[in-house]
């Protein structure tokens, strides 16, 4: 990590015993926190939120209020630069709290990259679809942290840096609806209850895309389903001043259905008509270019011709810009449709995306 031993440790919160002490390298300080199967959150928190709520007050690490937690997914990679940037954020925020400028320190978050740093894409289609997530991190997520100073459109559950004081003040017992997208729900609740701010951490972490198209659709569907309850019209009591930006984003997310369909129809009309409407084509091209810019920003930061080689990089570039945009659009819209379906089910569903490859043992 680059930090002195004793100033950090790894903690894995799990529902099932993993025996990590025996599996990890000698000298690696790992704490395994096992959530009792009988534990139930008082407010009905479920899934990942239930485990994290238990860990806040029952972790064997016995955290102090000015200690910090960096939430990670099971496949997350990071490097020394990331550790330094996270440490700098924590130290700066602790100083601000100690000086009386803030009551609670800002949470922090940076960019999550997919299928890099040794994590090769298992499926190219989902890998190219996730370049949009990288573009979002470098665009609207960075904007909300650096300009707005808060998680106005939510936050990621990984690379989430928060103090123990904040986690104890809010907790993750967020009810069934708040457990679907517990990360963003927590950010909105913390903003409303304690005025929690958020800062950008200029660093990277590295993760894996979903292995299948159906996993990606279910993942997007869960996001849509859970984020709905973080909006003004989600019935969870969030004030308009806290949730109006996310509410607007969710509304435009639904409108993407119509925009995408109209865009396709305009293009078909332009290709088949003897007298195409150039104003409509200009509108369609402008909308398409906006989305392509987001994906290209993510693509440029994910793939490198010096790592993939120029032939492979050019092939990926052609697929990203020409062959796959419509297919990726259909997949993303299918995720929204699945999210709407989950809303109509009126059930709290948390689909766990498979991020581990099965290793088949062979004789010899």
ABEGO torsion letter per residue (X at the ends): XGBBBGABBBBBBBABBAGAAAABBBGBBBBBBBBBAABBBAAGBBEAAAAAAAAAAABAAGBBAABBBBBBBAABBBBAAAAAAAAAAAAAAAAAAAAGABABBBBBBBBBBBGBGGBBBABAAAAAAAAAAAAAAABAAAAAAAAAGBBAAEBBABGBBBBAAAAAAAEABAEAAAAABAAAAAAAAAAAAAGBBBBBBBBBBBBBBBABAAAAAAAAAAAAAAAAAABAAAGAGBBAAAAAAAAAAAAAAAAAAAAAAAAAAAAAAAAABABBBAAAAAAAAAAAAAAAAAAAAAAAAABBAAAAEAAAAAAAAAAAAAAAAAAAAAAAAAAAAAAAAAAAAGBBBBBBBBABBBBBBBBX
